[in-house]
Amino acid sequence: MVDAKMVMSESKPILEARNLEVRKGDTRLLAVPCLLIREGEILCLVGPNGAGKTTLLQTLSYL
C-alpha cells in the first residue's frame, strides 16, 4: 500500500511563497508567512467574507 503523505512529501513544489504581503496604502490586506503547494495536491480555501481568499488567488495569479 502507498502512503499518500509520503508521496506528497516527495513530490516537487510547483509554487512556493514566503512573506507574501498585500497592502493598499498603510492597510495590510493579506499576510501569508509561508505557502507551499506540491505537485498533485488538491487544496481548498475556506474562510468568511473578507478573509482574503480572492485577494490571495489574485495575487498568486500575478506571480
FIKE-196972 format. One record per residue: x, y, z of N, C-alpha, C, O, CB in turn; residue in three letters; residue number from 1. Coordinates in steps of 0.2 Angstrom, whole numbers, plus 5000, padded with zeros to 4 digits. Glycine has a CB too. Example, Ala and Ser with C-alpha at 12.3 -4.5 7.8 and 13.67 -1.06 7.14 Angstrom:
2
((5066, 4972, 5039), (5062, 4978, 5039), (5066, 4984, 5039), (5071, 4983, 5042), (5057, 4978, 5045), ala, 1)
((5064, 4989, 5035), (5068, 4995, 5036), (5064, 5000, 5039), (5067, 5006, 5040), (5070, 4997, 5029), ser, 2)
This chain:
63
((5004, 4994, 5000), (5000, 5000, 5000), (5004, 5006, 5000), (5010, 5006, 5003), (4995, 5000, 5006), met, 1)
((5002, 5011, 4996), (5006, 5018, 4996), (5004, 5023, 5001), (4998, 5024, 5001), (5006, 5020, 4989), val, 2)
((5008, 5026, 5004), (5007, 5031, 5009), (5006, 5037, 5006), (5011, 5040, 5003), (5012, 5031, 5015), asp, 3)
((5000, 5040, 5006), (4999, 5046, 5002), (5003, 5052, 5005), (5005, 5056, 5001), (4991, 5048, 5002), ala, 4)
((5004, 5052, 5011), (5008, 5058, 5014), (5015, 5057, 5012), (5018, 5063, 5011), (5008, 5057, 5022), lys, 5)
((5018, 5051, 5011), (5025, 5051, 5009), (5025, 5053, 5002), (5030, 5056, 5000), (5027, 5043, 5010), met, 6)
((5021, 5051, 4998), (5021, 5053, 4991), (5020, 5060, 4990), (5024, 5063, 4986), (5015, 5049, 4987), val, 7)
((5016, 5064, 4994), (5015, 5071, 4993), (5022, 5074, 4996), (5024, 5079, 4993), (5010, 5073, 4997), met, 8)
((5025, 5072, 5001), (5031, 5075, 5004), (5037, 5074, 4999), (5041, 5078, 4999), (5033, 5072, 5010), ser, 9)
((5036, 5069, 4994), (5042, 5068, 4990), (5041, 5072, 4983), (5045, 5072, 4979), (5043, 5061, 4989), glu, 10)
((5034, 5074, 4982), (5033, 5077, 4975), (5036, 5084, 4975), (5037, 5087, 4981), (5025, 5077, 4974), ser, 11)
((5037, 5086, 4969), (5041, 5093, 4969), (5036, 5099, 4970), (5030, 5098, 4968), (5044, 5094, 4962), lys, 12)
((5039, 5104, 4973), (5035, 5110, 4974), (5033, 5113, 4967), (5038, 5114, 4963), (5038, 5115, 4979), pro, 13)
((5027, 5116, 4966), (5025, 5119, 4960), (5024, 5127, 4961), (5024, 5131, 4957), (5019, 5116, 4957), ile, 14)
((5023, 5128, 4968), (5023, 5135, 4970), (5025, 5136, 4977), (5023, 5132, 4981), (5015, 5138, 4969), leu, 15)
((5029, 5141, 4978), (5032, 5142, 4985), (5032, 5150, 4986), (5035, 5153, 4982), (5038, 5139, 4986), glu, 16)
((5029, 5152, 4991), (5029, 5159, 4993), (5031, 5160, 5000), (5028, 5157, 5004), (5022, 5163, 4991), ala, 17)
((5035, 5165, 5001), (5037, 5167, 5008), (5036, 5174, 5010), (5037, 5178, 5005), (5044, 5164, 5010), arg, 18)
((5033, 5176, 5015), (5032, 5183, 5017), (5028, 5187, 5012), (5030, 5192, 5010), (5039, 5186, 5018), asn, 19)
((5023, 5183, 5010), (5019, 5187, 5005), (5014, 5192, 5008), (5011, 5190, 5013), (5015, 5181, 5001), leu, 20)
((5014, 5198, 5006), (5010, 5203, 5009), (5007, 5207, 5004), (5010, 5209, 4999), (5014, 5207, 5014), glu, 21)
((5001, 5209, 5005), (4997, 5214, 5000), (4995, 5220, 5004), (4992, 5219, 5009), (4991, 5210, 4996), val, 22)
((4997, 5225, 5002), (4995, 5232, 5005), (4991, 5236, 5001), (4993, 5236, 4995), (5001, 5235, 5008), arg, 23)
((4987, 5240, 5003), (4984, 5246, 5000), (4985, 5252, 5004), (4982, 5253, 5009), (4976, 5245, 4998), lys, 24)
((4990, 5256, 5002), (4992, 5262, 5007), (4995, 5259, 5013), (5000, 5255, 5013), (4986, 5266, 5008), gly, 25)
((4993, 5261, 5019), (4995, 5259, 5025), (4991, 5253, 5028), (4993, 5250, 5033), (4995, 5264, 5030), asp, 26)
((4986, 5250, 5024), (4982, 5245, 5026), (4985, 5238, 5024), (4985, 5237, 5017), (4975, 5246, 5024), thr, 27)
((4986, 5233, 5028), (4988, 5227, 5026), (4982, 5223, 5024), (4978, 5222, 5029), (4993, 5223, 5031), arg, 28)
((4981, 5221, 5018), (4975, 5217, 5016), (4976, 5209, 5017), (4972, 5205, 5018), (4974, 5218, 5009), leu, 29)
((4983, 5207, 5016), (4984, 5200, 5016), (4991, 5199, 5019), (4996, 5202, 5017), (4983, 5197, 5009), leu, 30)
((4992, 5194, 5023), (4999, 5192, 5025), (4999, 5184, 5026), (4995, 5181, 5029), (5001, 5195, 5032), ala, 31)
((5004, 5181, 5022), (5005, 5174, 5022), (5012, 5173, 5023), (5016, 5174, 5019), (5003, 5171, 5015), val, 32)
((5014, 5170, 5029), (5021, 5169, 5030), (5024, 5164, 5026), (5030, 5164, 5024), (5022, 5167, 5038), pro, 33)
((5021, 5158, 5025), (5024, 5153, 5021), (5018, 5149, 5017), (5013, 5147, 5020), (5028, 5148, 5025), cys, 34)
((5019, 5148, 5011), (5014, 5144, 5007), (5018, 5140, 5002), (5022, 5142, 4998), (5009, 5149, 5003), leu, 35)
((5017, 5133, 5002), (5020, 5128, 4998), (5015, 5124, 4995), (5011, 5120, 4999), (5025, 5124, 5002), leu, 36)
((5014, 5123, 4989), (5010, 5119, 4985), (5014, 5114, 4981), (5018, 5116, 4977), (5005, 5123, 4981), ile, 37)
((5013, 5108, 4982), (5016, 5102, 4979), (5012, 5099, 4973), (5006, 5100, 4973), (5018, 5097, 4984), arg, 38)
((5016, 5097, 4968), (5013, 5093, 4963), (5008, 5088, 4965), (5010, 5084, 4969), (5018, 5090, 4958), glu, 39)
((5002, 5088, 4962), (4997, 5083, 4964), (4992, 5085, 4970), (4988, 5081, 4971), (5000, 5077, 4965), gly, 40)
((4994, 5090, 4974), (4990, 5092, 4979), (4983, 5095, 4977), (4983, 5098, 4972), (4994, 5097, 4984), glu, 41)
((4978, 5094, 4981), (4972, 5097, 4980), (4971, 5101, 4986), (4971, 5099, 4992), (4966, 5092, 4979), ile, 42)
((4969, 5108, 4985), (4968, 5112, 4991), (4962, 5116, 4991), (4958, 5116, 4985), (4974, 5118, 4991), leu, 43)
((4960, 5118, 4996), (4953, 5121, 4997), (4954, 5128, 5001), (4957, 5127, 5007), (4948, 5117, 5000), cys, 44)
((4952, 5133, 4999), (4952, 5139, 5003), (4945, 5140, 5006), (4940, 5141, 5003), (4954, 5146, 4999), leu, 45)
((4945, 5141, 5013), (4939, 5142, 5017), (4940, 5148, 5021), (4945, 5148, 5025), (4937, 5135, 5020), val, 46)
((4935, 5152, 5022), (4935, 5157, 5026), (4929, 5162, 5025), (4926, 5161, 5020), (4942, 5161, 5025), gly, 47)
((4928, 5166, 5030), (4922, 5171, 5030), (4923, 5176, 5025), (4929, 5177, 5022), (4921, 5174, 5037), pro, 48)
((4918, 5179, 5023), (4918, 5185, 5018), (4923, 5190, 5021), (4924, 5192, 5027), (4911, 5188, 5017), asn, 49)
((4928, 5192, 5017), (4933, 5197, 5018), (4939, 5195, 5021), (4943, 5198, 5024), (4930, 5202, 5023), gly, 50)
((4940, 5188, 5022), (4946, 5185, 5025), (4952, 5185, 5020), (4957, 5185, 5022), (4944, 5178, 5026), ala, 51)
((4951, 5186, 5013), (4957, 5187, 5009), (4957, 5181, 5004), (4963, 5181, 5001), (4963, 5188, 5013), gly, 52)
((4952, 5177, 5003), (4953, 5171, 4999), (4954, 5174, 4991), (4959, 5172, 4988), (4946, 5167, 4999), lys, 53)
((4950, 5178, 4989), (4950, 5181, 4982), (4957, 5185, 4982), (4960, 5184, 4976), (4944, 5185, 4981), thr, 54)
((4959, 5189, 4986), (4965, 5193, 4986), (4971, 5188, 4985), (4975, 5190, 4982), (4966, 5197, 4992), thr, 55)
((4971, 5183, 4989), (4976, 5178, 4989), (4977, 5175, 4982), (4982, 5175, 4979), (4976, 5172, 4994), leu, 56)
((4971, 5173, 4979), (4971, 5170, 4972), (4973, 5175, 4967), (4977, 5173, 4962), (4964, 5167, 4971), leu, 57)
((4971, 5181, 4967), (4973, 5186, 4963), (4980, 5187, 4963), (4983, 5188, 4958), (4968, 5192, 4964), gln, 58)
((4983, 5188, 4969), (4990, 5189, 4970), (4994, 5184, 4967), (4999, 5185, 4964), (4991, 5190, 4977), thr, 59)
((4992, 5177, 4968), (4996, 5172, 4966), (4996, 5171, 4958), (5000, 5169, 4955), (4993, 5165, 4969), leu, 60)
((4990, 5174, 4955), (4990, 5173, 4948), (4994, 5179, 4945), (4996, 5178, 4939), (4983, 5175, 4946), ser, 61)
((4997, 5184, 4948), (5001, 5189, 4946), (5009, 5186, 4946), (5013, 5189, 4943), (5000, 5195, 4949), tyr, 62)
((5010, 5181, 4951), (5017, 5179, 4952), (5020, 5176, 4946), (5026, 5174, 4946), (5018, 5175, 4957), leu, 63)
